[in-house]
C-alpha cells in the first residue's frame, strides 16, 4: 500500500465539484460526486430510527449501483414529513436530468439543521449549475469536501494505491465530514457523519459484508458526543476504471480501504466540536473482538471519561466504571490500564489495585501526559485474545457553546 496525496477524484473516472447555491449565507453548500460509468456500490446508514428523508430514500431504493451523489449541507432534511421525501426525490430527479442518467443511479445525502424544509428553488437551480462544472483534480476534491461541511473546521481526505499481482495499480480515496452529533452505528442495507470512498478497482458485486467489516473497524469506533445522527451515511463506489481482476477477496485491497476509512474516521474525531485532544484507545485481552469493540465504544462515549481527559485528570475509576457498564467480560485481577503520550506512559491500574497515589510523582507525570494533544490509552481485560481500537475526543466548554447556539 502506498499512501498518496489525493481525494475523491484521484481514482480514474471520477469527477466532483462544490458550489454555493444559497442554503447557507456564504459558504459552499452543494456538492456532487460523479463516476463516468455506473459504479458497484455499498452503503451503510444510521441506525437512528428517526432517519432523515435522504436516508429513507436510499434504503427504499436499495441499489447496488450508483453513478452520482448529490449532497447538500446547511439543512438535514430530517423530520420533515412527506414533504421531506418529495424533496429528496426531487434532488435525485434533478441531478439525474442534469447528468443524463437514470434517477435510480443517483444517491442523495443531506446534513445540517434538523426540522427545516429544503429551499428547493435554490437547490434545484444549484444542481443544474453544478452538473456542468464537474472536474477532476485537487481543487475539485477540496471544493466538494468544503461543500459538505457544517460545524467542521477542516476538510477530511485520505488516499492510497495498491498494486495488484497482475501489475494493475488501483487507487482508493475518500472524503468525509463530521464534527458534532457523532456516535455512528452504521449498518449496510439499512453520521452527522458523511463519508464517500471512491476506487477505480473492479468489483464483481456489492461487497456489503466486507464494507460492513471496514465500517465496524473505523466509523463505528469513533465518538464525539454520544449522539447518533439522523443522517449518517458511508458509501463505497467502485467503477472498475483501472481494469485488472476483481478485488472482491483481495486482502491488500481491503486493507487499503480500511486505511482510508480509519484515516477519515480519526480526522472526524480530531475535528470534533470544541475538541482539544484526540483519545486513541486500544482494548486487548477481551473474550472476542466484538466484546473489545463494545468496551472501546462504551469508554470513548462516556462523558465522564471525556471530561476527565479535558481536565487532565487521571481518574482511572471513570474508565473502569465505563468498562463495567459495557457488559463485556473481564478479570479484575488481570485488568491493566495505562495512559500515555509521545511514547511515555503511566500505569493507572493493574492487578486489581490502583497504581497511582494522590500527589505522587506518578500522578504528576500522568497529569502532564494528559495535558498533551494526543492521548493513548491501553486497557487489557485479561480474559482472552479479542482486540479493537476506538477513537474519541475530550468534551469541552466550547462544545456546549457551539451546540447551545447552533440554530442562532
VENVEN-V137129 format. One line per field, one symbol per residue. burial: 1 if it has 16 or more other ideal C-beta (glycine too) atoms within 10 Angstrom, else 0. A space follows every 50 residues. Layout:
burial->???
This chain:
burial->00000111111111111111111100011111111001111111110100 11111011001010111111111111110100011011111101110110 10001111111101010110011101101110010100011111111111 11001111111101000101111111111111111111001111111111 11100111011101111111111111011111111111111101001101 00110111111111111111111110111111111111101111111111 11001101110101110111011001010100001111111000111111 00001100000010110011000011111111110111111111110010 00100000
